[in-house]
Amino acid sequence: MSETVLVTGGAGFIGSAVARELIGRGHRVRVLDALIEQVHADRPAAIDGVEFIQADVRDADAVSRALHGVDSVIHLAAEVGVGQSMYEIARYTSANDLGTAVLLERLIDRPVRRIVSASSMSIYGEGLYRNADGDLVEDAARDLRRRDGERWNPVDGQGRALAPVPTPEWKRPQLSSVYALNKYVQEQSTHIVARAYGIESACLRLFNVFGPGQALSNPYTGVLAIFSSRLLNEQPPLIFEDGEQRRDFVHVRDVARAFADALFAPEAAGRTLNVGSGFDRSIREVAEALAAAMGRPNIAPTITGEARSGDIRHCYCDTRLAREVLGFEAREDFGAGLAELAEWVSQQTAHDRVATAREELALRGLVA
């Protein structure tokens, strides 16, 4: 079945991959994107077969025009960045929460079959853990005021170490940044409004997405893009804490498949699903692997030993529900994905703004 799909934020890193995936499946694609400077330093290349509208998702008239003749929506338009969200609070809340509200309000008059919104693993805060008794712990916390080696790792109420386990969708949110709050509001608003007006909805909680096309000059984007920018400029990646925090990295092509699948899978209606690879890696080992892939194995990451407000220790993906509901499993090999990213980065120009971004956080007391 072929549909006309509106992709908000469709000129971005993930959005353009989603647009290409949909075109490849025979759908008609319309993109609405504001092309903000922080993300789009250069105008993105046009995608064959995609209709492009340059407008902000908060522009109600533009959104109404973009929805004309549309069968379904993939909502990706958002400001992205945990650290920046902690001081650009009004900007993030306006773009993310108000932007979603405008889109949903316009859908009342121009309803579609289904809307799929992008959520984030950031809503979990700390991932799921298991304590020494074998019990699962949803509300793990850590005391960053400690000055010993254990300050980074969450412990239980008796001070015992907790072991991280894959984080499933049923884990209660533990919102630790304004960005996380924004994504949770987007997620819940999508389901609430869609249900009230007879529109199907689905939300995908994305883990750490990587691949060619990320905004290398944006110091608040994905960690691999930030590391790539530093390495391209012969600078060491900066890693907070001790580098042993663990994450799940999933390739952007896998994410694009998940969105396209979620648009039609019958069982996805009304559901919120994790999208990740199912494998966890430390930030340190990822930085070292990327340096090797970029031909700079001699540039070791700088471990700052600093804590950043809003950061969490471990969170990686439990993929079972997406496999059951969508039949989705990540296909892209991580090593091959790093090699592809390194090749793409080698052909780019990146302005390294990481130090400036860190200074912005430090000036506001968000780094300790």
VMD Tcl script that draws the C-alpha trace (Angstrom):
set ca {
  {0.00 0.00 0.00}
  {1.45 3.33 -1.09}
  {0.80 6.48 0.96}
  {1.73 10.14 1.05}
  {3.78 10.64 4.22}
  {4.69 13.93 5.88}
  {8.06 13.79 7.65}
  {8.61 16.74 9.99}
  {12.31 17.42 10.48}
  {12.79 15.37 7.33}
  {15.91 17.25 6.18}
  {17.83 16.22 9.29}
  {20.13 13.30 9.96}
  {17.45 10.78 10.84}
  {14.71 12.44 8.81}
  {16.56 12.26 5.52}
  {17.30 8.56 6.10}
  {13.60 7.98 6.85}
  {12.62 9.87 3.68}
  {14.94 7.73 1.56}
  {13.61 4.55 3.16}
  {10.01 5.56 2.45}
  {10.79 6.52 -1.16}
  {12.50 3.16 -1.57}
  {9.31 1.45 -0.42}
  {7.22 3.28 -3.00}
  {5.68 6.01 -0.84}
  {5.33 9.69 -1.67}
  {7.18 11.88 0.81}
  {6.71 15.50 1.83}
  {9.25 17.08 4.18}
  {8.66 20.01 6.54}
  {11.87 21.38 8.02}
  {12.96 24.78 9.35}
  {16.64 24.19 8.48}
  {17.91 25.75 11.72}
  {21.50 26.99 11.56}
  {22.87 24.87 14.41}
  {21.96 21.67 12.58}
  {22.04 22.75 8.94}
  {25.13 24.88 8.46}
  {24.77 24.07 4.76}
  {21.51 23.42 2.94}
  {21.06 19.65 2.76}
  {21.15 17.91 -0.59}
  {17.75 17.35 -2.19}
  {16.41 13.80 -2.14}
  {14.93 12.63 -5.43}
  {11.17 12.32 -5.26}
  {10.78 14.30 -2.01}
  {8.66 17.46 -1.86}
  {10.30 19.99 0.46}
  {8.63 22.76 2.49}
  {10.90 25.04 4.50}
  {8.90 26.06 7.56}
  {8.88 25.76 11.34}
  {6.62 23.12 12.85}
  {5.28 25.87 15.14}
  {3.87 27.70 12.09}
  {0.25 26.50 12.16}
  {-0.57 27.70 8.65}
  {2.48 26.02 7.17}
  {1.68 22.78 9.01}
  {-1.89 22.86 7.68}
  {-0.59 23.26 4.13}
  {1.92 20.47 4.64}
  {-0.82 18.12 5.86}
  {-2.99 18.65 2.78}
  {-3.45 15.30 1.02}
  {-1.27 13.43 3.54}
  {-2.14 9.90 4.69}
  {0.29 9.55 7.60}
  {2.93 11.49 9.55}
  {6.37 10.75 10.96}
  {7.19 13.46 13.50}
  {10.92 14.05 13.96}
  {11.16 17.85 14.19}
  {12.89 18.70 17.48}
  {15.75 20.50 19.14}
  {18.20 17.81 20.23}
  {20.78 18.06 23.02}
  {20.66 17.05 26.67}
  {23.27 19.55 27.84}
  {22.01 22.55 25.89}
  {18.44 21.88 27.00}
  {19.50 22.61 30.58}
  {20.08 26.31 29.84}
  {18.20 26.93 26.55}
  {15.04 25.87 28.36}
  {12.52 28.10 26.60}
  {13.98 27.32 23.18}
  {13.82 23.55 23.67}
  {10.38 23.56 25.25}
  {8.98 25.79 22.52}
  {10.41 23.81 19.60}
  {9.70 20.39 21.06}
  {6.52 20.68 23.13}
  {4.81 23.60 21.42}
  {5.89 22.32 18.00}
  {4.28 18.96 18.71}
  {1.17 20.68 20.08}
  {0.76 22.74 16.89}
  {1.11 19.65 14.72}
  {-1.41 17.69 16.79}
  {-3.86 20.59 16.79}
  {-3.67 20.85 12.99}
  {-4.34 17.11 12.77}
  {-7.77 17.69 14.33}
  {-8.86 19.39 11.12}
  {-6.69 17.28 8.80}
  {-6.69 13.81 10.39}
  {-4.38 11.09 9.11}
  {-4.39 7.32 9.44}
  {-1.34 7.14 11.75}
  {1.31 9.37 13.33}
  {4.65 7.98 14.48}
  {6.63 10.28 16.79}
  {10.29 10.12 17.76}
  {10.93 9.72 21.46}
  {14.26 9.08 23.18}
  {16.02 6.73 25.56}
  {16.79 9.85 27.59}
  {13.38 9.60 29.25}
  {14.57 6.55 31.17}
  {17.31 8.47 32.96}
  {19.36 5.68 34.46}
  {18.65 2.36 32.78}
  {17.37 -0.74 34.53}
  {19.64 -2.40 37.11}
  {19.71 -5.57 39.21}
  {20.79 -5.54 42.85}
  {22.81 -8.09 44.79}
  {19.62 -9.94 45.76}
  {18.61 -10.37 42.12}
  {15.82 -7.80 42.28}
  {15.29 -5.29 39.47}
  {15.83 -1.62 40.35}
  {13.99 1.05 38.31}
  {15.01 4.14 40.24}
  {18.78 3.82 40.49}
  {20.60 6.98 41.54}
  {24.17 7.98 42.24}
  {25.92 10.50 44.46}
  {28.19 12.62 42.30}
  {29.41 14.46 45.40}
  {31.49 11.44 46.37}
  {35.16 11.73 45.51}
  {36.13 8.08 45.36}
  {36.09 5.76 42.37}
  {32.53 4.68 43.09}
  {30.97 8.12 42.62}
  {30.00 7.30 39.05}
  {28.14 4.05 39.70}
  {24.63 3.80 41.14}
  {24.21 1.82 44.35}
  {21.20 0.56 46.24}
  {19.91 1.86 49.57}
  {22.50 -0.25 51.39}
  {25.38 1.10 49.33}
  {25.77 -2.12 47.33}
  {26.78 -2.08 43.67}
  {24.06 -2.42 41.03}
  {24.53 -4.34 37.78}
  {23.08 -2.76 34.60}
  {20.68 -4.83 32.48}
  {18.86 -4.03 29.19}
  {16.18 -1.38 29.68}
  {12.64 -2.33 28.59}
  {9.72 -0.04 27.76}
  {7.94 -0.74 31.04}
  {10.67 0.93 33.11}
  {9.27 4.07 34.70}
  {10.65 7.38 33.36}
  {13.34 9.07 35.43}
  {13.58 12.46 33.77}
  {16.99 14.05 34.35}
  {17.10 16.82 31.72}
  {14.76 19.30 30.07}
  {15.29 17.43 26.79}
  {14.13 14.20 28.42}
  {11.05 15.99 29.74}
  {10.36 17.41 26.27}
  {10.53 13.98 24.66}
  {8.25 12.46 27.26}
  {5.71 15.25 26.69}
  {5.93 14.70 22.92}
  {5.42 10.99 23.39}
  {2.44 11.27 25.71}
  {0.83 14.12 23.75}
  {0.99 12.04 20.58}
  {-0.85 9.12 22.17}
  {-3.41 11.23 24.07}
  {-4.49 13.45 21.18}
  {-4.39 10.72 18.55}
  {-6.56 8.45 20.66}
  {-9.10 11.22 21.25}
  {-9.52 11.89 17.52}
  {-9.45 8.37 16.14}
  {-5.90 8.55 14.76}
  {-3.51 5.64 15.22}
  {-0.27 6.50 17.00}
  {3.11 4.96 17.74}
  {6.26 6.32 19.39}
  {9.82 5.05 19.02}
  {12.30 5.56 21.85}
  {15.58 5.89 19.98}
  {18.88 4.94 21.55}
  {22.21 6.40 20.29}
  {21.79 6.80 16.54}
  {24.90 7.09 14.36}
  {25.92 7.08 10.72}
  {26.85 9.37 7.82}
  {24.98 12.66 7.64}
  {25.15 13.83 11.26}
  {25.78 17.52 11.90}
  {29.50 17.47 12.65}
  {29.67 21.15 13.66}
  {26.84 20.84 16.20}
  {28.47 20.17 19.60}
  {25.15 19.02 21.10}
  {24.40 16.23 18.64}
  {25.16 12.49 18.88}
  {28.34 11.49 20.66}
  {29.92 9.80 17.62}
  {29.43 12.93 15.51}
  {31.02 15.02 18.27}
  {33.96 12.61 18.51}
  {34.28 12.60 14.70}
  {34.49 16.38 14.59}
  {37.25 16.40 17.21}
  {39.26 13.68 15.48}
  {38.88 15.28 12.05}
  {40.46 18.39 13.55}
  {43.27 16.33 15.13}
  {41.85 16.83 18.62}
  {41.14 14.11 21.21}
  {37.52 13.25 21.97}
  {36.46 14.65 25.36}
  {34.77 12.08 27.58}
  {33.06 12.96 30.84}
  {33.35 10.81 33.97}
  {35.72 7.86 33.52}
  {34.61 6.69 30.07}
  {33.12 3.42 31.30}
  {29.48 4.49 30.95}
  {27.69 2.14 28.56}
  {25.33 2.94 25.69}
  {23.57 1.24 22.79}
  {24.56 2.49 19.31}
  {22.17 1.84 16.41}
  {22.77 2.73 12.77}
  {20.57 5.37 11.16}
  {19.50 2.98 8.38}
  {18.18 0.56 10.98}
  {16.30 3.43 12.63}
  {14.82 4.47 9.27}
  {13.55 0.92 8.75}
  {11.97 0.94 12.18}
  {10.03 4.13 11.42}
  {8.84 2.81 8.08}
  {7.78 -0.47 9.73}
  {6.01 1.35 12.59}
  {3.95 3.32 10.10}
  {2.08 0.18 9.01}
  {2.54 -2.66 11.53}
  {-0.98 -3.32 12.92}
  {0.25 -4.20 16.42}
  {2.26 -0.96 16.70}
  {-0.88 1.19 17.04}
  {-1.00 2.76 20.49}
  {2.43 1.40 21.43}
  {5.75 2.92 22.48}
  {8.76 0.88 21.39}
  {12.50 0.91 21.97}
  {14.74 1.06 18.91}
  {18.35 0.05 19.47}
  {20.90 -2.57 18.50}
  {20.67 -4.65 21.67}
  {24.44 -4.37 22.25}
  {26.13 -2.16 24.83}
  {29.54 -0.55 24.55}
  {31.52 1.79 26.75}
  {32.01 5.36 25.57}
  {35.78 4.93 25.93}
  {35.95 1.86 23.67}
  {33.71 3.54 21.09}
  {35.98 6.62 21.00}
  {39.04 4.42 20.55}
  {37.37 2.35 17.80}
  {36.33 5.50 15.94}
  {39.86 6.94 16.14}
  {41.19 3.72 14.63}
  {38.55 3.76 11.88}
  {39.48 7.37 11.05}
  {43.18 6.50 10.83}
  {44.05 8.34 14.04}
  {44.67 5.52 16.53}
  {47.38 7.62 18.21}
  {44.81 10.21 19.36}
  {43.57 8.83 22.67}
  {40.41 10.28 24.21}
  {40.75 12.77 27.05}
  {38.95 11.48 30.14}
  {37.86 14.61 31.98}
  {36.79 13.04 35.27}
  {33.97 15.61 35.37}
  {30.26 15.07 35.84}
  {27.76 16.79 33.55}
  {24.27 17.63 34.81}
  {21.63 15.46 33.17}
  {24.00 12.63 32.25}
  {23.36 9.06 33.34}
  {25.67 6.11 33.88}
  {24.34 3.14 31.93}
  {21.35 2.71 29.64}
  {21.07 0.24 26.81}
  {18.23 -1.26 24.85}
  {15.95 -4.19 25.53}
  {14.87 -4.95 21.95}
  {12.32 -7.67 22.56}
  {9.12 -5.65 22.15}
  {10.17 -4.11 18.82}
  {11.05 -7.60 17.62}
  {7.63 -8.93 18.65}
  {5.56 -5.97 17.39}
  {7.50 -4.86 14.30}
  {9.62 -7.89 13.53}
  {12.47 -5.39 13.84}
  {16.08 -6.28 14.50}
  {19.12 -4.12 13.82}
  {20.99 -5.41 10.77}
  {23.90 -3.01 10.41}
  {27.27 -4.19 11.76}
  {28.77 -1.70 14.20}
  {32.34 -2.01 12.89}
  {31.25 -1.62 9.29}
  {29.09 1.34 10.32}
  {32.09 3.02 11.97}
  {34.17 2.49 8.82}
  {31.38 4.01 6.70}
  {31.08 6.96 9.09}
  {34.85 7.49 9.04}
  {34.91 7.50 5.23}
  {32.09 10.05 5.08}
  {33.67 12.26 7.75}
  {36.96 12.31 5.84}
  {35.18 14.17 3.03}
  {33.60 16.79 5.31}
  {34.62 20.03 6.99}
  {33.78 20.30 10.68}
  {34.07 23.26 13.01}
  {35.09 21.95 16.42}
  {32.86 23.75 18.93}
  {33.07 21.17 21.70}
  {35.27 23.28 24.00}
  {32.90 26.23 23.64}
  {29.91 24.05 24.47}
  {31.69 22.69 27.54}
  {32.47 26.23 28.68}
  {28.78 27.14 28.32}
  {27.88 24.28 30.66}
  {30.65 25.10 33.14}
  {29.68 28.78 33.34}
  {26.21 27.70 34.46}
  {27.46 25.23 37.04}
  {26.36 22.21 34.94}
  {29.80 20.56 34.98}
  {31.46 19.52 38.22}
}
mol new
graphics top color blue
foreach p $ca { graphics top sphere $p radius 0.5 }
foreach p [lrange $ca 0 end-1] q [lrange $ca 1 end] { graphics top cylinder $p $q radius 0.2 }
display resetview
